[in-house]
Amino acid sequence: MWSSNNNNNHPPLSISGLNLFFTLLLTTLTLSNNASGLKLFTHPHGRIHRLTGLFHLLWLLYGALFLINNNHYTQNGKNDWHMKCLVYDITLGTSGIITTLTAASSFPHRHIHNRPGESGTLSNDAIVTQGEMVEHSFYQGVNLVQVVFLHLVTWKVDLDDEERLSIVVFGKRFGMLVLVTLPWAIRKRFPVNSFSANWRKNNVEMNKKKNNRHHNTNGGIRVGTVKESKYLWLINGMYRFKKWQYVFYKHVILNGLNISVASSYQSYKNDTTSLPLPLTPQWRIFWLLLNTSYVMEFFLQSLVKRQVLSQKFMMVLNALLMISASIASMESNVLGQVKVEAALISLFLNFYNRGHDVLNTMVTFIIVYFGNKFIRI
């Protein structure tokens, strides 16, 4: 079944997009003329990263196959489905973090400096830097903490004990939300790479002054996309799309959803007719696409450098993932779980009180919680 409430046997567009992505990727790796794609996993240099990367790719593929066969829930029962999803999600998040950090430590990316504002994930001449990898590890950690939080709150921990004092129920919800938001307290310790810096005019002007593609800087190598690049307009457009995807992710999928779930009075613990959000097939498709996107933009760029993929085909695959993930967020029941006021207040505080994510999230929760309780927003 594709949905616990839908008898349509046709797979949603998002899973079709994911299947198409993996089909194209695996076909390219298998049919590569010089087998460079397969050698990425067997070369002795950086072996730990290559092995963890191979495991992560296989785990993603297992997840895709696991999602396609959605009758696991009906065959094995609710409790078995609970634990399978929880173990899969924890393994996926942990594997993603390890894969990213081993890449940052195994290869000399710390010596690479792209031209100001340029990211190595899409630019045809820029290279992924160590800072970009370390920054991604932070967000992969945030994803891991969130999915564990969703499992705990929706089916593992009872937050709906009406026999307890209201202040006790509030304290439990508040405490759980604090724990899932705490990683943002150390965000400043991680590198920050701005999306908008990729299309600012001052960077275009800087590129005009630099006719050489590679030059030394502070003992490292600076690279970047030359101004004549025929893909520059498309790269800038994709970065703009990524920017607004990130805004949507942070304030709807992340903060908005966490606050909504923590402040919700709905409990699935004793519900035998519905599945909690992180166990639904729709969520699992979306979650797999999100995690695939996080690691694949680095892996695809590596394939370009090894001449396994062309720059154009890499951009097509990236676009396929971006569009599929966006469709999945709309197809899934995620948006139905998010309180509009939670997302809007989170977005407002992000611009009004920038850099104080933990405080902003807790203030938003208090407003939404007591608003639902007394004002019934």
C-alpha positions as CSV (number, residue, x, y, z in Angstrom):
1,M,0.0,0.0,0.0
2,W,1.2,3.5,-0.8
3,S,-0.8,5.1,1.8
4,S,-2.6,3.9,4.9
5,N,-5.7,5.9,3.7
6,N,-5.3,5.4,-0.1
7,N,-6.2,2.4,-2.2
8,N,-4.5,3.7,-5.3
9,N,-1.9,1.1,-6.5
10,H,0.0,3.6,-8.6
11,P,3.2,4.8,-7.1
12,P,3.5,8.6,-6.4
13,L,5.6,10.8,-8.7
14,S,8.2,11.2,-6.0
15,I,9.0,7.5,-5.7
16,S,9.0,7.3,-9.5
17,G,11.6,10.1,-9.5
18,L,13.7,8.3,-6.9
19,N,13.6,5.0,-8.9
20,L,14.6,6.8,-12.0
21,F,17.5,8.5,-10.3
22,F,18.9,5.3,-8.9
23,T,18.4,3.5,-12.2
24,L,20.3,6.2,-14.1
25,L,23.1,6.4,-11.5
26,L,23.6,2.6,-11.3
27,T,23.5,2.2,-15.0
28,T,26.1,5.0,-15.4
29,L,28.4,3.4,-12.8
30,T,28.1,-0.1,-14.4
31,L,28.6,1.0,-18.0
32,S,31.4,3.5,-17.4
33,N,34.0,2.8,-20.1
34,N,37.0,3.1,-17.7
35,A,35.2,1.6,-14.7
36,S,36.1,4.8,-12.8
37,G,32.7,4.8,-11.1
38,L,33.3,1.4,-9.5
39,K,36.9,2.2,-8.7
40,L,35.6,5.0,-6.4
41,F,34.8,2.3,-3.9
42,T,37.8,0.1,-4.3
43,H,40.8,2.5,-4.6
44,P,43.1,2.0,-1.5
45,H,43.4,5.8,-0.8
46,G,40.7,6.8,1.7
47,R,39.5,3.3,2.0
48,I,37.5,3.9,5.2
49,H,35.5,6.6,3.4
50,R,35.0,4.5,0.3
51,L,33.7,1.6,2.3
52,T,31.4,3.7,4.4
53,G,30.2,5.4,1.2
54,L,29.5,2.1,-0.4
55,F,27.5,1.0,2.7
56,H,25.6,4.2,2.7
57,L,24.7,3.8,-1.0
58,L,23.6,0.2,-0.4
59,W,21.5,1.3,2.6
60,L,19.8,3.9,0.5
61,L,19.0,1.3,-2.2
62,Y,17.7,-1.0,0.5
63,G,15.4,1.8,1.7
64,A,14.2,2.4,-1.8
65,L,13.3,-1.3,-2.3
66,F,11.9,-1.4,1.2
67,L,9.6,1.5,0.5
68,I,8.4,0.0,-2.8
69,N,7.2,-3.1,-1.0
70,N,4.9,-1.3,1.4
71,N,3.0,-4.4,2.4
72,H,5.6,-5.0,5.2
73,Y,3.3,-3.3,7.6
74,T,0.3,-5.4,6.9
75,Q,2.3,-8.6,6.8
76,N,4.4,-8.2,9.9
77,G,2.2,-6.1,12.2
78,K,2.5,-2.7,13.8
79,N,5.2,-3.3,16.4
80,D,7.5,-4.9,13.9
81,W,7.1,-2.1,11.4
82,H,7.8,0.4,14.2
83,M,11.2,-1.1,15.1
84,K,12.2,-1.6,11.5
85,C,11.6,2.0,10.6
86,L,13.4,3.3,13.7
87,V,16.5,1.1,13.2
88,Y,16.6,2.0,9.5
89,D,16.4,5.7,10.2
90,I,19.1,5.7,13.0
91,T,21.4,3.7,10.8
92,L,20.8,5.9,7.8
93,G,21.5,9.1,9.7
94,T,24.6,7.7,11.4
95,S,26.0,6.3,8.2
96,G,25.4,9.7,6.4
97,I,27.4,11.6,9.1
98,I,30.2,9.1,9.1
99,T,30.4,9.1,5.3
100,T,30.6,12.9,5.2
101,L,33.2,13.2,8.0
102,T,35.4,10.5,6.6
103,A,35.4,12.2,3.2
104,A,36.4,15.5,4.9
105,S,39.3,13.9,6.7
106,S,40.5,11.4,4.0
107,F,41.0,13.8,1.1
108,P,42.9,17.1,0.8
109,H,39.8,19.2,0.5
110,R,41.1,21.5,3.3
111,H,43.6,22.8,0.7
112,I,40.9,23.9,-1.7
113,H,39.5,27.4,-1.8
114,N,36.8,28.1,-4.3
115,R,36.3,31.6,-5.6
116,P,34.3,33.7,-3.1
117,G,30.7,32.6,-3.0
118,E,31.1,29.5,-5.2
119,S,30.1,26.1,-4.1
120,G,31.7,22.9,-5.4
121,T,28.5,20.9,-5.4
122,L,27.2,22.4,-8.7
123,S,29.9,24.6,-10.3
124,N,31.7,22.8,-13.1
125,D,35.2,24.0,-12.1
126,A,34.8,24.5,-8.4
127,I,35.5,21.7,-6.0
128,V,33.7,20.6,-2.8
129,T,35.6,22.0,0.1
130,Q,36.2,20.5,3.5
131,G,34.0,23.3,5.0
132,E,31.1,22.3,2.8
133,M,31.4,18.7,4.0
134,V,31.6,19.6,7.6
135,E,28.6,21.9,7.3
136,H,26.6,19.1,5.7
137,S,27.5,16.8,8.6
138,F,25.7,19.3,10.9
139,Y,22.5,19.1,9.0
140,Q,22.7,15.4,8.7
141,G,23.0,15.3,12.5
142,V,19.9,17.6,12.8
143,N,18.0,15.2,10.5
144,L,19.0,12.2,12.7
145,V,18.0,14.0,15.9
146,Q,14.7,15.0,14.3
147,V,13.7,11.6,13.1
148,V,14.4,10.0,16.5
149,F,12.4,12.8,18.1
150,L,9.4,12.1,15.8
151,H,9.6,8.4,16.5
152,L,9.7,9.0,20.3
153,V,7.0,11.6,20.4
154,T,4.5,10.0,18.1
155,W,4.5,6.4,19.3
156,K,7.2,5.7,21.9
157,V,6.6,8.3,24.6
158,D,3.1,9.1,25.9
159,L,2.7,12.9,25.8
160,D,-1.1,12.7,26.1
161,D,-1.6,11.7,29.7
162,E,-4.7,13.7,30.6
163,E,-4.6,12.5,34.2
164,R,-1.5,14.5,34.9
165,L,-1.4,18.2,35.7
166,S,-1.2,20.5,32.7
167,I,2.1,21.9,33.8
168,V,3.6,18.3,33.8
169,V,2.3,17.7,30.3
170,F,3.7,21.0,29.1
171,G,7.0,20.4,30.8
172,K,7.4,17.0,29.1
173,R,6.6,18.4,25.7
174,F,8.9,21.4,26.3
175,G,11.7,19.2,27.4
176,M,11.5,17.0,24.4
177,L,11.5,19.9,22.0
178,V,14.5,21.5,23.8
179,L,16.5,18.3,23.2
180,V,15.7,18.1,19.5
181,T,16.5,21.8,19.1
182,L,19.8,21.8,21.1
183,P,22.1,21.1,18.0
184,W,21.4,24.6,16.8
185,A,23.2,25.9,19.9
186,I,26.5,24.8,18.3
187,R,25.6,25.8,14.7
188,K,28.2,28.7,14.8
189,R,31.0,26.1,15.4
190,F,30.4,24.7,11.9
191,P,31.2,26.4,8.6
192,V,28.5,28.5,6.9
193,N,28.2,28.5,3.1
194,S,25.6,31.0,1.9
195,F,23.4,30.0,-1.1
196,S,22.9,33.6,-2.2
197,A,26.6,34.2,-2.4
198,N,26.6,32.0,-5.5
199,W,24.7,34.6,-7.6
200,R,25.7,37.9,-6.1
201,K,26.9,40.5,-8.6
202,N,30.1,41.2,-6.7
203,N,31.2,37.6,-7.3
204,V,30.4,37.9,-11.0
205,E,32.5,41.0,-11.1
206,M,35.3,39.2,-9.3
207,N,35.2,36.4,-11.9
208,K,35.6,39.0,-14.6
209,K,38.9,40.1,-13.1
210,K,40.3,36.6,-12.9
211,N,40.9,35.0,-16.3
212,N,42.9,32.1,-14.8
213,R,40.9,29.1,-13.6
214,H,43.4,28.1,-10.9
215,H,45.7,30.2,-8.7
216,N,47.4,29.8,-5.4
217,T,46.0,31.4,-2.3
218,N,47.5,31.0,1.2
219,G,49.2,27.8,0.4
220,G,46.1,26.3,-1.1
221,I,44.5,26.2,-4.5
222,R,41.6,28.5,-5.5
223,V,39.3,27.2,-8.2
224,G,35.9,28.3,-9.5
225,T,33.6,28.6,-12.4
226,V,34.9,30.9,-15.2
227,K,32.6,33.6,-16.3
228,E,32.2,32.1,-19.7
229,S,30.7,28.9,-18.4
230,K,27.6,28.1,-20.4
231,Y,26.1,26.5,-17.4
232,L,26.4,29.5,-15.1
233,W,22.8,30.7,-15.6
234,L,21.5,27.3,-14.7
235,I,23.8,26.9,-11.8
236,N,22.7,30.2,-10.3
237,G,19.1,29.2,-10.9
238,M,19.5,25.9,-9.1
239,Y,21.2,27.7,-6.2
240,R,18.2,30.0,-5.9
241,F,15.9,27.0,-5.9
242,K,18.0,25.4,-3.2
243,K,17.9,28.5,-1.1
244,W,14.1,28.5,-0.9
245,Q,14.0,24.8,-0.5
246,Y,16.2,25.3,2.6
247,V,13.9,28.0,3.9
248,F,10.9,25.7,3.5
249,Y,12.8,22.8,5.0
250,K,14.0,24.7,8.1
251,H,10.7,26.4,9.0
252,V,8.1,23.9,7.8
253,I,9.7,20.4,7.7
254,L,12.1,21.0,10.7
255,N,10.9,23.7,13.1
256,G,7.3,23.8,12.0
257,L,6.9,20.1,12.2
258,N,8.8,19.6,15.5
259,I,6.8,22.4,17.2
260,S,3.5,21.1,15.8
261,V,4.1,17.5,16.9
262,A,5.3,18.6,20.4
263,S,2.2,20.8,20.8
264,S,-0.3,18.4,19.4
265,Y,-2.8,16.6,21.5
266,Q,-3.1,13.7,19.1
267,S,-1.5,10.4,20.2
268,Y,-1.1,7.2,18.2
269,K,0.1,5.0,21.1
270,N,-3.3,3.4,21.6
271,D,-4.6,4.1,18.1
272,T,-5.0,0.8,16.1
273,T,-6.3,2.4,12.9
274,S,-3.7,5.0,12.0
275,L,0.1,5.1,11.6
276,P,2.2,7.7,13.3
277,L,3.8,10.1,10.9
278,P,7.4,8.6,10.7
279,L,5.9,5.2,10.0
280,T,3.7,6.2,7.1
281,P,4.8,5.2,3.5
282,Q,4.5,8.8,2.4
283,W,6.9,10.1,5.1
284,R,9.3,7.3,4.4
285,I,9.5,8.3,0.7
286,F,10.1,11.9,1.6
287,W,12.7,11.1,4.2
288,L,14.6,8.8,1.9
289,L,14.7,11.5,-0.8
290,L,15.9,14.1,1.6
291,N,18.7,12.0,2.9
292,T,19.6,10.9,-0.7
293,S,19.9,14.5,-1.7
294,Y,22.2,15.4,1.1
295,V,24.9,12.9,0.1
296,M,24.4,12.6,-3.6
297,E,25.3,16.2,-4.5
298,F,28.8,15.5,-3.2
299,F,29.0,12.0,-4.8
300,L,27.8,13.2,-8.2
301,Q,30.4,15.9,-8.2
302,S,33.1,13.3,-7.5
303,L,31.8,11.4,-10.5
304,V,32.1,14.5,-12.7
305,K,35.8,15.0,-11.6
306,R,36.5,11.3,-12.4
307,Q,34.8,11.9,-15.8
308,V,32.2,9.2,-15.1
309,L,29.4,11.9,-15.5
310,S,29.3,14.9,-17.6
311,Q,28.6,18.3,-16.0
312,K,25.3,18.4,-17.9
313,F,24.1,15.0,-16.8
314,M,25.1,15.7,-13.2
315,M,22.9,18.8,-13.2
316,V,20.0,16.7,-14.6
317,L,20.4,14.1,-11.8
318,N,20.6,16.9,-9.2
319,A,17.5,18.6,-10.6
320,L,15.7,15.2,-10.6
321,L,16.4,14.8,-6.9
322,M,15.4,18.4,-6.0
323,I,12.1,18.1,-7.9
324,S,11.3,14.7,-6.5
325,A,12.0,15.8,-2.9
326,S,9.8,18.9,-3.4
327,I,7.0,16.7,-4.8
328,A,7.4,14.3,-2.0
329,S,6.9,17.0,0.6
330,M,3.6,17.9,-1.1
331,E,2.5,14.3,-1.7
332,S,3.2,13.2,1.9
333,N,1.1,13.9,5.0
334,V,3.9,16.0,6.4
335,L,2.2,19.4,5.5
336,G,-1.0,18.2,7.1
337,Q,0.8,17.7,10.4
338,V,2.4,21.2,10.4
339,K,0.5,24.1,12.1
340,V,0.6,27.1,9.8
341,E,1.2,29.5,12.7
342,A,4.2,27.5,13.9
343,A,5.9,27.7,10.5
344,L,5.1,31.4,10.0
345,I,6.2,32.5,13.5
346,S,9.4,30.4,13.1
347,L,10.1,32.2,9.8
348,F,9.4,35.6,11.2
349,L,11.7,35.1,14.2
350,N,14.4,33.7,11.9
351,F,14.7,37.2,10.3
352,Y,13.8,39.3,13.3
353,N,16.1,37.5,15.8
354,R,18.7,35.8,13.5
355,G,21.2,33.4,15.0
356,H,19.1,32.5,18.1
357,D,17.5,29.3,16.8
358,V,17.0,27.5,20.1
359,L,15.4,30.6,21.7
360,N,13.2,31.3,18.6
361,T,12.0,27.7,18.5
362,M,11.0,27.6,22.2
363,V,9.2,31.0,22.0
364,T,7.3,29.7,18.9
365,F,6.4,26.6,20.8
366,I,5.1,28.5,23.8
367,I,2.9,30.7,21.6
368,V,1.5,27.8,19.6
369,Y,1.0,25.5,22.6
370,F,-0.9,28.0,24.8
371,G,-2.6,29.5,21.7
372,N,-4.0,26.0,20.9
373,K,-4.9,25.4,24.5
374,F,-6.7,28.7,25.4
375,I,-7.3,30.6,22.1
376,R,-7.8,27.5,19.8
377,I,-6.0,29.1,16.9
